[in-house]
Amino acid sequence: MQAIRSTSTLSPTRGSGDDVQAREPGIPVGLSRVGVSGVEKVVRIRDELFLARLDCFVDLSRKQKGAHMSRFDEVVNEAIGEVVLSESPFRAETLARHIAELVRERQGAERAEVTIAAPPASVTRQQSSR
């Protein structure tokens, strides 16, 4: 009798190049609110820099195994460039809507949710005795 030993490594793709997240799961269960939270981005609007904190989620259908996490960051960066540069005056609501539309499309999701918040700024005040 001869022992056969497998040393295969796990690959993110199989077959015709389909990615793992697009595969059908073994147990078909839909998931809601899959995504990233607390992502901080610096946004330049005119000559000022603003810190924005984003949460971005999609609902996955029962036919999808997972979400492409790197696509969330790609979409946020792309949307910031498109919306901030093209809109005057800039509106955070427009940016959130644009991110949600792009991430829903790229993730193949039915629904996306995006929240943008500006963290409280710490203010330092100095007072002189003059």
TITORGU-130319 format. One record per atom (N, C-alpha, C): residue in three letters; x, y, z; atom name; chain; residue number from 1. Coordinates in nm, 4 decimals. Each point is the difference from the previous one (the first is absolute). Layout:
<'ala' <X Y Z> 'CA' 'A' NUM>
...
//
This chain:
<'met' <0.0837 -0.1160 0.0000> 'N' 'A' 1>
<'met' <-0.0837 0.1160 0.0000> 'CA' 'A' 1>
<'met' <0.0891 0.1235 0.0000> 'C' 'A' 1>
<'gln' <-0.0430 0.1006 -0.0737> 'N' 'A' 2>
<'gln' <0.0800 0.1205 -0.0139> 'CA' 'A' 2>
<'gln' <-0.0817 0.1194 0.0496> 'C' 'A' 2>
<'ala' <0.0609 0.0821 0.0836> 'N' 'A' 3>
<'ala' <-0.0685 0.1194 0.0517> 'CA' 'A' 3>
<'ala' <0.0147 0.1127 -0.1006> 'C' 'A' 3>
<'ile' <-0.1060 0.0694 -0.0227> 'N' 'A' 4>
<'ile' <0.0029 0.1145 -0.0901> 'CA' 'A' 4>
<'ile' <-0.0137 0.1254 0.0855> 'C' 'A' 4>
<'arg' <0.0902 0.0910 -0.0218> 'N' 'A' 5>
<'arg' <0.0007 0.1227 0.0798> 'CA' 'A' 5>
<'arg' <-0.0269 0.1198 -0.0906> 'C' 'A' 5>
<'ser' <-0.0928 0.0807 0.0370> 'N' 'A' 6>
<'ser' <-0.0320 0.1174 -0.0796> 'CA' 'A' 6>
<'ser' <0.0612 0.1237 0.0642> 'C' 'A' 6>
<'thr' <0.0680 0.0785 -0.0808> 'N' 'A' 7>
<'thr' <0.0585 0.1247 0.0495> 'CA' 'A' 7>
<'thr' <-0.0562 0.1186 -0.0768> 'C' 'A' 7>
<'ser' <-0.1223 -0.0119 -0.0437> 'N' 'A' 8>
<'ser' <-0.0576 0.1102 -0.0777> 'CA' 'A' 8>
<'ser' <-0.0244 0.1208 0.0892> 'C' 'A' 8>
<'thr' <0.0108 0.1153 -0.0604> 'N' 'A' 9>
<'thr' <-0.0276 0.1232 0.0731> 'CA' 'A' 9>
<'thr' <-0.1372 0.0498 -0.0412> 'C' 'A' 9>
<'leu' <-0.0627 0.0727 0.0902> 'N' 'A' 10>
<'leu' <-0.1306 0.0546 -0.0315> 'CA' 'A' 10>
<'leu' <0.0153 0.1132 -0.0993> 'C' 'A' 10>
<'ser' <-0.0838 0.0021 -0.0982> 'N' 'A' 11>
<'ser' <0.0045 0.1027 -0.1031> 'CA' 'A' 11>
<'ser' <-0.1277 0.0821 0.0048> 'C' 'A' 11>
<'pro' <0.0095 0.1317 -0.0196> 'N' 'A' 12>
<'pro' <-0.1216 0.0805 0.0017> 'CA' 'A' 12>
<'pro' <-0.0888 -0.0237 -0.1206> 'C' 'A' 12>
<'thr' <0.0534 -0.0635 -0.1032> 'N' 'A' 13>
<'thr' <-0.0816 -0.0257 -0.1174> 'CA' 'A' 13>
<'thr' <-0.0037 -0.1492 -0.0286> 'C' 'A' 13>
<'arg' <-0.1044 -0.0394 -0.0692> 'N' 'A' 14>
<'arg' <-0.0152 -0.1400 -0.0363> 'CA' 'A' 14>
<'arg' <-0.0731 -0.0058 -0.1325> 'C' 'A' 14>
<'gly' <0.0280 -0.0997 -0.0766> 'N' 'A' 15>
<'gly' <-0.0728 -0.0191 -0.1252> 'CA' 'A' 15>
<'gly' <0.0325 0.1075 -0.1012> 'C' 'A' 15>
<'ser' <-0.1023 0.0690 -0.0464> 'N' 'A' 16>
<'ser' <0.0175 0.0974 -0.1069> 'CA' 'A' 16>
<'ser' <0.0439 0.1371 0.0501> 'C' 'A' 16>
<'gly' <0.0588 0.0082 0.1177> 'N' 'A' 17>
<'gly' <0.0484 0.1265 0.0514> 'CA' 'A' 17>
<'gly' <-0.1008 0.0726 0.0873> 'C' 'A' 17>
<'asp' <-0.1119 -0.0651 0.0352> 'N' 'A' 18>
<'asp' <-0.0966 0.0624 0.0896> 'CA' 'A' 18>
<'asp' <0.0650 0.0238 0.1352> 'C' 'A' 18>
<'asp' <-0.0346 0.1119 0.0611> 'N' 'A' 19>
<'asp' <0.0572 0.0267 0.1306> 'CA' 'A' 19>
<'asp' <-0.0830 -0.0658 0.1092> 'C' 'A' 19>
<'val' <0.0607 -0.0147 0.1155> 'N' 'A' 20>
<'val' <-0.0630 -0.0712 0.1112> 'CA' 'A' 20>
<'val' <-0.1315 0.0658 0.0407> 'C' 'A' 20>
<'gln' <-0.0010 0.1321 0.0099> 'N' 'A' 21>
<'gln' <-0.1189 0.0695 0.0467> 'CA' 'A' 21>
<'gln' <-0.1196 -0.0172 -0.0933> 'C' 'A' 21>
<'ala' <0.0248 -0.0183 -0.1285> 'N' 'A' 22>
<'ala' <-0.1091 -0.0137 -0.0969> 'CA' 'A' 22>
<'ala' <-0.0547 -0.1423 -0.0056> 'C' 'A' 22>
<'arg' <0.0698 -0.0938 0.0602> 'N' 'A' 23>
<'arg' <-0.0474 -0.1388 -0.0032> 'CA' 'A' 23>
<'arg' <-0.1273 -0.0163 0.0818> 'C' 'A' 23>
<'glu' <-0.0745 -0.1034 -0.0341> 'N' 'A' 24>
<'glu' <-0.1189 -0.0317 0.0760> 'CA' 'A' 24>
<'glu' <0.0427 -0.0684 0.1294> 'C' 'A' 24>
<'pro' <-0.0526 0.0432 0.1128> 'N' 'A' 25>
<'pro' <0.0408 -0.0602 0.1279> 'CA' 'A' 25>
<'pro' <-0.0556 -0.1407 0.0179> 'C' 'A' 25>
<'gly' <0.0656 -0.0764 0.0860> 'N' 'A' 26>
<'gly' <-0.0464 -0.1348 0.0312> 'CA' 'A' 26>
<'gly' <-0.1356 0.0018 0.0686> 'C' 'A' 26>
<'ile' <-0.0195 0.0976 0.0851> 'N' 'A' 27>
<'ile' <-0.1283 0.0181 0.0680> 'CA' 'A' 27>
<'ile' <-0.0543 0.1355 -0.0438> 'C' 'A' 27>
<'pro' <-0.1068 0.0025 -0.0795> 'N' 'A' 28>
<'pro' <-0.0504 0.1263 -0.0541> 'CA' 'A' 28>
<'pro' <-0.0748 0.0842 0.1036> 'C' 'A' 28>
<'val' <0.0720 0.0942 0.0602> 'N' 'A' 29>
<'val' <-0.0587 0.0895 0.0986> 'CA' 'A' 29>
<'val' <0.0351 0.1434 -0.0399> 'C' 'A' 29>
<'gly' <-0.0988 0.0862 -0.0120> 'N' 'A' 30>
<'gly' <0.0258 0.1403 -0.0298> 'CA' 'A' 30>
<'gly' <0.0501 0.0718 0.1244> 'C' 'A' 30>
<'leu' <0.0866 0.0966 -0.0205> 'N' 'A' 31>
<'leu' <0.0546 0.0771 0.1116> 'CA' 'A' 31>
<'leu' <-0.0312 0.1483 -0.0196> 'C' 'A' 31>
<'ser' <-0.0340 0.0659 0.1072> 'N' 'A' 32>
<'ser' <-0.0222 0.1441 -0.0087> 'CA' 'A' 32>
<'ser' <0.1130 0.0725 0.0716> 'C' 'A' 32>
<'arg' <0.0303 0.1183 -0.0495> 'N' 'A' 33>
<'arg' <0.1002 0.0885 0.0600> 'CA' 'A' 33>
<'arg' <0.1394 -0.0627 0.0073> 'C' 'A' 33>
<'val' <0.0489 -0.0430 -0.1128> 'N' 'A' 34>
<'val' <0.1377 -0.0482 -0.0119> 'CA' 'A' 34>
<'val' <0.0819 0.1166 -0.0527> 'C' 'A' 34>
<'gly' <0.1095 0.0342 0.0670> 'N' 'A' 35>
<'gly' <0.0785 0.1126 -0.0502> 'CA' 'A' 35>
<'gly' <0.1070 0.0468 0.0945> 'C' 'A' 35>
<'val' <0.0237 0.1298 -0.0040> 'N' 'A' 36>
<'val' <0.1076 0.0614 0.0780> 'CA' 'A' 36>
<'val' <-0.0570 0.1156 0.0816> 'C' 'A' 36>
<'ser' <0.0602 0.0246 0.1142> 'N' 'A' 37>
<'ser' <-0.0436 0.1136 0.0814> 'CA' 'A' 37>
<'ser' <0.1221 0.0723 0.0561> 'C' 'A' 37>
<'gly' <-0.0188 0.1285 0.0259> 'N' 'A' 38>
<'gly' <0.1069 0.0797 0.0579> 'CA' 'A' 38>
<'gly' <0.1131 0.0330 -0.0956> 'C' 'A' 38>
<'val' <-0.0255 -0.0042 -0.1299> 'N' 'A' 39>
<'val' <0.1032 0.0320 -0.0987> 'CA' 'A' 39>
<'val' <0.0188 0.1519 0.0000> 'C' 'A' 39>
<'glu' <0.1222 0.0435 0.0205> 'N' 'A' 40>
<'glu' <0.0261 0.1438 0.0044> 'CA' 'A' 40>
<'glu' <0.0699 0.0443 -0.1278> 'C' 'A' 40>
<'lys' <-0.0517 0.1061 -0.0576> 'N' 'A' 41>
<'lys' <0.0557 0.0567 -0.1232> 'CA' 'A' 41>
<'lys' <0.0125 0.1500 0.0171> 'C' 'A' 41>
<'val' <0.1060 0.0560 -0.0544> 'N' 'A' 42>
<'val' <0.0158 0.1442 -0.0028> 'CA' 'A' 42>
<'val' <-0.0539 0.0483 -0.1342> 'C' 'A' 42>
<'val' <-0.0913 0.0954 0.0070> 'N' 'A' 43>
<'val' <-0.0639 0.0526 -0.1196> 'CA' 'A' 43>
<'val' <0.0400 0.1465 -0.0140> 'C' 'A' 43>
<'arg' <0.0513 0.0363 -0.1176> 'N' 'A' 44>
<'arg' <0.0351 0.1402 -0.0261> 'CA' 'A' 44>
<'arg' <-0.1160 0.0652 -0.0732> 'C' 'A' 44>
<'ile' <-0.0525 0.1039 0.0602> 'N' 'A' 45>
<'ile' <-0.1060 0.0783 -0.0617> 'CA' 'A' 45>
<'ile' <0.0523 0.1427 -0.0087> 'C' 'A' 45>
<'arg' <0.0164 0.0445 -0.1230> 'N' 'A' 46>
<'arg' <0.0662 0.1263 -0.0297> 'CA' 'A' 46>
<'arg' <0.1381 -0.0014 0.0640> 'C' 'A' 46>
<'asp' <0.0282 0.0898 0.0931> 'N' 'A' 47>
<'asp' <0.1331 0.0041 0.0604> 'CA' 'A' 47>
<'asp' <0.0041 -0.0570 0.1405> 'C' 'A' 47>
<'glu' <-0.1077 -0.0660 0.0415> 'N' 'A' 48>
<'glu' <-0.0051 -0.0525 0.1354> 'CA' 'A' 48>
<'glu' <-0.0027 -0.1521 -0.0011> 'C' 'A' 48>
<'leu' <0.0601 -0.0595 0.1032> 'N' 'A' 49>
<'leu' <-0.0015 -0.1448 0.0172> 'CA' 'A' 49>
<'leu' <-0.1000 -0.0349 0.1100> 'C' 'A' 49>
<'phe' <-0.0785 -0.1046 -0.0259> 'N' 'A' 50>
<'phe' <-0.0982 -0.0473 0.0970> 'CA' 'A' 50>
<'phe' <0.0204 -0.1490 0.0219> 'C' 'A' 50>
<'leu' <-0.0168 -0.0435 0.1237> 'N' 'A' 51>
<'leu' <0.0056 -0.1420 0.0311> 'CA' 'A' 51>
<'leu' <-0.1417 -0.0547 -0.0029> 'C' 'A' 51>
<'ala' <-0.0215 -0.1044 -0.0765> 'N' 'A' 52>
<'ala' <-0.1315 -0.0638 -0.0089> 'CA' 'A' 52>
<'ala' <0.0120 -0.1436 0.0486> 'C' 'A' 52>
<'arg' <-0.0957 -0.0440 0.0779> 'N' 'A' 53>
<'arg' <-0.0057 -0.1392 0.0459> 'CA' 'A' 53>
<'arg' <-0.1183 -0.0660 -0.0689> 'C' 'A' 53>
<'leu' <0.0278 -0.1111 -0.0703> 'N' 'A' 54>
<'leu' <-0.1027 -0.0658 -0.0808> 'CA' 'A' 54>
<'leu' <-0.0285 -0.1414 0.0491> 'C' 'A' 54>
<'asp' <-0.1267 -0.0362 -0.0091> 'N' 'A' 55>
<'asp' <-0.0451 -0.1379 0.0182> 'CA' 'A' 55>
<'asp' <-0.0682 -0.0379 -0.1304> 'C' 'A' 55>
<'cys' <0.0320 -0.1178 -0.0529> 'N' 'A' 56>
<'cys' <-0.0529 -0.0409 -0.1295> 'CA' 'A' 56>
<'cys' <-0.0373 -0.1483 0.0061> 'C' 'A' 56>
<'phe' <-0.1271 -0.0289 -0.0252> 'N' 'A' 57>
<'phe' <-0.0502 -0.1375 0.0096> 'CA' 'A' 57>
<'phe' <-0.0830 -0.0360 -0.1227> 'C' 'A' 57>
<'val' <-0.0010 -0.1282 -0.0332> 'N' 'A' 58>
<'val' <-0.0884 -0.0528 -0.1040> 'CA' 'A' 58>
<'val' <-0.0728 -0.1213 0.0554> 'C' 'A' 58>
<'asp' <-0.1115 -0.0331 -0.0618> 'N' 'A' 59>
<'asp' <-0.0713 -0.1239 0.0304> 'CA' 'A' 59>
<'asp' <0.0413 -0.1024 -0.1038> 'C' 'A' 59>
<'leu' <0.0415 -0.1176 0.0436> 'N' 'A' 60>
<'leu' <0.0393 -0.1060 -0.0926> 'CA' 'A' 60>
<'leu' <-0.1151 -0.0967 -0.0206> 'C' 'A' 60>
<'ser' <-0.0214 -0.0387 -0.1240> 'N' 'A' 61>
<'ser' <-0.1053 -0.0967 -0.0282> 'CA' 'A' 61>
<'ser' <0.0466 -0.1382 0.0457> 'C' 'A' 61>
<'arg' <-0.0926 -0.0893 0.0074> 'N' 'A' 62>
<'arg' <0.0321 -0.1371 0.0431> 'CA' 'A' 62>
<'arg' <0.0836 -0.0751 -0.1034> 'C' 'A' 62>
<'lys' <0.0152 0.0573 -0.1202> 'N' 'A' 63>
<'lys' <0.0782 -0.0644 -0.1047> 'CA' 'A' 63>
<'lys' <0.1445 0.0479 -0.0030> 'C' 'A' 63>
<'gln' <0.0351 0.0929 0.0887> 'N' 'A' 64>
<'gln' <0.1348 0.0563 0.0003> 'CA' 'A' 64>
<'gln' <0.0719 -0.0424 0.1277> 'C' 'A' 64>
<'lys' <0.1239 -0.0466 -0.0158> 'N' 'A' 65>
<'lys' <0.0747 -0.0537 0.1124> 'CA' 'A' 65>
<'lys' <0.0582 0.1083 0.0909> 'C' 'A' 65>
<'gly' <0.0325 0.1154 -0.0554> 'N' 'A' 66>
<'gly' <0.0595 0.1048 0.0819> 'CA' 'A' 66>
<'gly' <0.0091 0.1316 -0.0747> 'C' 'A' 66>
<'ala' <0.0585 0.0985 0.0671> 'N' 'A' 67>
<'ala' <0.0176 0.1331 -0.0577> 'CA' 'A' 67>
<'ala' <0.1471 0.0216 -0.0332> 'C' 'A' 67>
<'his' <0.0248 0.0822 -0.0979> 'N' 'A' 68>
<'his' <0.1362 0.0386 -0.0363> 'CA' 'A' 68>
<'his' <0.0373 0.1190 0.0871> 'C' 'A' 68>
<'met' <0.0717 -0.0237 0.1070> 'N' 'A' 69>
<'met' <0.0288 0.1061 0.0953> 'CA' 'A' 69>
<'met' <0.0862 0.1109 -0.0608> 'C' 'A' 69>
<'ser' <0.0929 -0.0342 -0.0862> 'N' 'A' 70>
<'ser' <0.0866 0.1030 -0.0587> 'CA' 'A' 70>
<'ser' <-0.0783 0.0944 -0.0908> 'C' 'A' 70>
<'arg' <-0.1121 -0.0453 -0.0513> 'N' 'A' 71>
<'arg' <-0.0795 0.0856 -0.0888> 'CA' 'A' 71>
<'arg' <-0.0664 0.1152 0.0744> 'C' 'A' 71>
<'phe' <-0.0251 -0.0183 0.1286> 'N' 'A' 72>
<'phe' <-0.0572 0.1097 0.0774> 'CA' 'A' 72>
<'phe' <0.0951 0.1201 -0.0033> 'C' 'A' 72>
<'asp' <0.1272 -0.0240 0.0275> 'N' 'A' 73>
<'asp' <0.0987 0.1083 0.0020> 'CA' 'A' 73>
<'asp' <0.0171 0.0615 -0.1385> 'C' 'A' 73>
<'glu' <0.0044 -0.0845 -0.1034> 'N' 'A' 74>
<'glu' <0.0125 0.0500 -0.1375> 'CA' 'A' 74>
<'glu' <-0.1160 0.0926 -0.0352> 'C' 'A' 74>
<'val' <-0.1207 -0.0407 0.0351> 'N' 'A' 75>
<'val' <-0.1188 0.0778 -0.0324> 'CA' 'A' 75>
<'val' <-0.0001 0.1331 0.0752> 'C' 'A' 75>
<'val' <0.0352 -0.0036 0.1274> 'N' 'A' 76>
<'val' <0.0027 0.1231 0.0793> 'CA' 'A' 76>
<'val' <0.0978 0.0994 -0.0613> 'C' 'A' 76>
<'asn' <0.1203 -0.0459 -0.0326> 'N' 'A' 77>
<'asn' <0.0999 0.0899 -0.0596> 'CA' 'A' 77>
<'asn' <-0.0474 0.0558 -0.1339> 'C' 'A' 77>
<'glu' <-0.0574 -0.0856 -0.0822> 'N' 'A' 78>
<'glu' <-0.0497 0.0437 -0.1311> 'CA' 'A' 78>
<'glu' <-0.1128 0.1024 0.0152> 'C' 'A' 78>
<'ala' <-0.0926 -0.0277 0.0891> 'N' 'A' 79>
<'ala' <-0.1142 0.0890 0.0190> 'CA' 'A' 79>
<'ala' <0.0428 0.1350 0.0559> 'C' 'A' 79>
<'ile' <0.0941 0.0008 0.0906> 'N' 'A' 80>
<'ile' <0.0488 0.1266 0.0551> 'CA' 'A' 80>
<'ile' <0.0567 0.0850 -0.1127> 'C' 'A' 80>
<'gly' <0.0800 -0.0600 -0.0852> 'N' 'A' 81>
<'gly' <0.0577 0.0736 -0.1111> 'CA' 'A' 81>
<'gly' <-0.1056 0.0536 -0.0943> 'C' 'A' 81>
<'glu' <-0.1008 -0.0802 -0.0314> 'N' 'A' 82>
<'glu' <-0.1027 0.0418 -0.0949> 'CA' 'A' 82>
<'glu' <-0.0937 0.1064 0.0572> 'C' 'A' 82>
<'val' <-0.0495 -0.0209 0.1203> 'N' 'A' 83>
<'val' <-0.1015 0.0885 0.0562> 'CA' 'A' 83>
<'val' <0.0610 0.1304 0.0503> 'C' 'A' 83>
<'val' <0.1082 -0.0096 0.0753> 'N' 'A' 84>
<'val' <0.0582 0.1208 0.0585> 'CA' 'A' 84>
<'val' <0.0509 0.0943 -0.1081> 'C' 'A' 84>
<'leu' <0.0591 -0.0556 -0.1050> 'N' 'A' 85>
<'leu' <0.0534 0.0855 -0.1052> 'CA' 'A' 85>
<'leu' <-0.1082 0.0596 -0.0891> 'C' 'A' 85>
<'ser' <-0.1137 -0.0684 -0.0128> 'N' 'A' 86>
<'ser' <-0.1010 0.0454 -0.0956> 'CA' 'A' 86>
<'ser' <-0.1123 0.0824 0.0614> 'C' 'A' 86>
<'glu' <-0.0210 -0.0094 0.1287> 'N' 'A' 87>
<'glu' <-0.1164 0.0648 0.0596> 'CA' 'A' 87>
<'glu' <0.0372 0.1294 0.0708> 'C' 'A' 87>
<'ser' <-0.0762 0.1009 -0.0268> 'N' 'A' 88>
<'ser' <0.0204 0.1271 0.0683> 'CA' 'A' 88>
<'ser' <-0.1365 0.0585 0.0311> 'C' 'A' 88>
<'pro' <-0.0395 0.0229 0.1200> 'N' 'A' 89>
<'pro' <0.0748 -0.0332 0.1210> 'CA' 'A' 89>
<'pro' <-0.0081 -0.1494 0.0300> 'C' 'A' 89>
<'phe' <0.0998 -0.0520 0.0665> 'N' 'A' 90>
<'phe' <0.0092 -0.1416 0.0342> 'CA' 'A' 90>
<'phe' <-0.1062 -0.0355 0.1035> 'C' 'A' 90>
<'arg' <-0.0616 -0.1172 -0.0182> 'N' 'A' 91>
<'arg' <-0.0975 -0.0511 0.0968> 'CA' 'A' 91>
<'arg' <0.0365 -0.1433 0.0362> 'C' 'A' 91>
<'ala' <0.0096 -0.0268 0.1286> 'N' 'A' 92>
<'ala' <0.0337 -0.1338 0.0480> 'CA' 'A' 92>
<'ala' <-0.1051 -0.1018 -0.0426> 'C' 'A' 92>
<'glu' <-0.1253 0.0428 -0.0089> 'N' 'A' 93>
<'glu' <-0.1078 -0.0908 -0.0406> 'CA' 'A' 93>
<'glu' <0.0219 -0.0522 -0.1418> 'C' 'A' 93>
<'thr' <0.0490 0.0872 -0.0870> 'N' 'A' 94>
<'thr' <0.0270 -0.0412 -0.1379> 'CA' 'A' 94>
<'thr' <0.1129 -0.1028 -0.0027> 'C' 'A' 94>
<'leu' <0.1028 0.0218 0.0803> 'N' 'A' 95>
<'leu' <0.1114 -0.0944 0.0071> 'CA' 'A' 95>
<'leu' <-0.0477 -0.1346 0.0529> 'C' 'A' 95>
<'ala' <-0.0796 -0.0005 0.1059> 'N' 'A' 96>
<'ala' <-0.0510 -0.1252 0.0569> 'CA' 'A' 96>
<'ala' <-0.0839 -0.0762 -0.1021> 'C' 'A' 96>
<'arg' <-0.0875 0.0715 -0.0722> 'N' 'A' 97>
<'arg' <-0.0834 -0.0646 -0.1022> 'CA' 'A' 97>
<'arg' <0.0851 -0.0594 -0.1112> 'C' 'A' 97>
<'his' <0.1009 0.0743 -0.0440> 'N' 'A' 98>
<'his' <0.0869 -0.0478 -0.1077> 'CA' 'A' 98>
<'his' <0.0789 -0.1241 0.0442> 'C' 'A' 98>
<'ile' <0.0523 0.0019 0.1216> 'N' 'A' 99>
<'ile' <0.0717 -0.1172 0.0521> 'CA' 'A' 99>
<'ile' <-0.0941 -0.1193 0.0065> 'C' 'A' 99>
<'ala' <-0.1216 0.0206 0.0508> 'N' 'A' 100>
<'ala' <-0.0959 -0.1102 0.0118> 'CA' 'A' 100>
<'ala' <-0.0344 -0.0597 -0.1363> 'C' 'A' 100>
<'glu' <-0.0205 0.0853 -0.0991> 'N' 'A' 101>
<'glu' <-0.0313 -0.0498 -0.1342> 'CA' 'A' 101>
<'glu' <0.1159 -0.0819 -0.0575> 'C' 'A' 101>
<'leu' <0.1227 0.0522 0.0147> 'N' 'A' 102>
<'leu' <0.1157 -0.0710 -0.0546> 'CA' 'A' 102>
<'leu' <0.0264 -0.1319 0.0714> 'C' 'A' 102>
<'val' <-0.0058 0.0007 0.1328> 'N' 'A' 103>
<'val' <0.0311 -0.1224 0.0744> 'CA' 'A' 103>
<'val' <-0.1086 -0.1057 -0.0226> 'C' 'A' 103>
<'arg' <-0.1264 0.0419 -0.0110> 'N' 'A' 104>
<'arg' <-0.1076 -0.0957 -0.0278> 'CA' 'A' 104>
<'arg' <0.0227 -0.0674 -0.1348> 'C' 'A' 104>
<'glu' <0.0369 0.0821 -0.0984> 'N' 'A' 105>
<'glu' <0.0249 -0.0528 -0.1342> 'CA' 'A' 105>
<'glu' <0.1209 -0.0941 -0.0018> 'C' 'A' 105>
<'arg' <0.1092 0.0403 0.0603> 'N' 'A' 106>
<'arg' <0.1230 -0.0802 -0.0059> 'CA' 'A' 106>
<'arg' <-0.0069 -0.1264 0.0839> 'C' 'A' 106>
<'gln' <-0.0812 0.0019 0.1050> 'N' 'A' 107>
<'gln' <-0.0135 -0.1189 0.0845> 'CA' 'A' 107>
<'gln' <-0.1132 -0.0902 -0.0490> 'C' 'A' 107>
<'gly' <-0.0771 0.0458 -0.0969> 'N' 'A' 108>
<'gly' <-0.1126 -0.0792 -0.0480> 'CA' 'A' 108>
<'gly' <-0.1073 -0.0144 0.1062> 'C' 'A' 108>
<'ala' <-0.0184 0.1041 0.0813> 'N' 'A' 109>
<'ala' <-0.0922 -0.0058 0.1130> 'CA' 'A' 109>
<'ala' <-0.1340 0.0632 -0.0356> 'C' 'A' 109>
<'glu' <-0.1012 -0.0376 0.0744> 'N' 'A' 110>
<'glu' <-0.1333 0.0578 -0.0163> 'CA' 'A' 110>
<'glu' <-0.0072 0.1379 0.0642> 'C' 'A' 110>
<'arg' <0.0713 0.0184 0.1112> 'N' 'A' 111>
<'arg' <-0.0111 0.1218 0.0785> 'CA' 'A' 111>
<'arg' <0.1353 0.0366 0.0579> 'C' 'A' 111>
<'ala' <0.0258 0.1294 0.0123> 'N' 'A' 112>
<'ala' <0.1225 0.0485 0.0635> 'CA' 'A' 112>
<'ala' <-0.0370 0.1130 0.0952> 'C' 'A' 112>
<'glu' <0.0806 0.0146 0.1035> 'N' 'A' 113>
<'glu' <-0.0228 0.1048 0.0996> 'CA' 'A' 113>
<'glu' <0.1333 0.0681 0.0279> 'C' 'A' 113>
<'val' <0.0023 0.1316 -0.0053> 'N' 'A' 114>
<'val' <0.1224 0.0766 0.0254> 'CA' 'A' 114>
<'val' <-0.0312 0.1121 0.0974> 'C' 'A' 114>
<'thr' <0.0830 0.0136 0.1010> 'N' 'A' 115>
<'thr' <-0.0112 0.1087 0.0957> 'CA' 'A' 115>
<'thr' <0.1312 0.0759 0.0007> 'C' 'A' 115>
<'ile' <-0.0083 0.1319 -0.0074> 'N' 'A' 116>
<'ile' <0.1192 0.0840 0.0063> 'CA' 'A' 116>
<'ile' <-0.0160 0.0933 0.1186> 'C' 'A' 116>
<'ala' <0.1004 0.0035 0.0846> 'N' 'A' 117>
<'ala' <-0.0029 0.0888 0.1162> 'CA' 'A' 117>
<'ala' <0.1326 0.0738 0.0109> 'C' 'A' 117>
<'ala' <-0.0073 0.1163 0.0557> 'N' 'A' 118>
<'ala' <0.1212 0.0765 0.0270> 'CA' 'A' 118>
<'ala' <0.0280 -0.0144 0.1492> 'C' 'A' 118>
<'pro' <0.1104 -0.0657 0.0341> 'N' 'A' 119>
<'pro' <0.0311 -0.0152 0.1422> 'CA' 'A' 119>
<'pro' <0.0186 0.1381 0.0641> 'C' 'A' 119>
<'pro' <-0.0340 0.0131 0.1269> 'N' 'A' 120>
<'pro' <0.0170 0.1295 0.0653> 'CA' 'A' 120>
<'pro' <0.1468 0.0433 -0.0035> 'C' 'A' 120>
<'ala' <0.0208 0.1236 -0.0330> 'N' 'A' 121>
<'ala' <0.1362 0.0536 -0.0060> 'CA' 'A' 121>
<'ala' <0.0409 0.0465 0.1388> 'C' 'A' 121>
<'ser' <0.1235 -0.0241 0.0333> 'N' 'A' 122>
<'ser' <0.0493 0.0524 0.1265> 'CA' 'A' 122>
<'ser' <0.0489 0.1423 -0.0253> 'C' 'A' 122>
<'val' <-0.0433 0.0908 0.0819> 'N' 'A' 123>
<'val' <0.0341 0.1401 -0.0173> 'CA' 'A' 123>
<'val' <0.0919 0.0421 0.1140> 'C' 'A' 123>
<'thr' <0.1089 0.0621 -0.0352> 'N' 'A' 124>
<'thr' <0.0920 0.0529 0.0996> 'CA' 'A' 124>
<'thr' <-0.0075 0.1511 -0.0038> 'C' 'A' 124>
<'arg' <-0.0280 0.0582 0.1124> 'N' 'A' 125>
<'arg' <-0.0083 0.1461 0.0064> 'CA' 'A' 125>
<'arg' <0.1128 0.0503 0.0879> 'C' 'A' 125>
<'gln' <0.0582 0.1081 -0.0443> 'N' 'A' 126>
<'gln' <0.1049 0.0637 0.0785> 'CA' 'A' 126>
<'gln' <-0.0454 0.1397 0.0360> 'C' 'A' 126>
<'gln' <0.0363 0.0408 0.1165> 'N' 'A' 127>
<'gln' <-0.0380 0.1338 0.0434> 'CA' 'A' 127>
<'gln' <0.1241 0.0682 0.0563> 'C' 'A' 127>
<'ser' <0.0218 0.1201 -0.0456> 'N' 'A' 128>
<'ser' <0.1147 0.0730 0.0516> 'CA' 'A' 128>
<'ser' <-0.0465 0.1008 0.1038> 'C' 'A' 128>
<'ser' <0.0908 0.0435 0.0842> 'N' 'A' 129>
<'ser' <-0.0349 0.0924 0.1079> 'CA' 'A' 129>
<'ser' <0.0099 0.1438 -0.0421> 'C' 'A' 129>
<'arg' <0.0215 0.0281 -0.1252> 'N' 'A' 130>
<'arg' <0.0126 0.1392 -0.0442> 'CA' 'A' 130>
<'arg' <-0.1289 0.0722 0.0030> 'C' 'A' 130>
//
